[in-house]
């Protein structure tokens, strides 16, 4: 049973790689578009780094083992990042730059 638990955690941690890519893409998009606050860009970059570290947790024992503390930190960061993203998407934000007006012909 312990082996099955370890193997399931090992494969579950492989989900951290797509999450890292998603967080990095989110950070790049929010940095370029300026639609969401700048601190959210930094939060997404930090999340991407922590997701990569959680995905690299392959030691047999200790902090970086699949059942260690780093994967649990990655899961908590995922929850915080998802809730923060949801709250920010529900709010209205002013765009940092004005949109160009459409050309009108007479």
Order of alpha helices (4+ residues) and beta strands (2+ residues): alpha-alpha-alpha-alpha
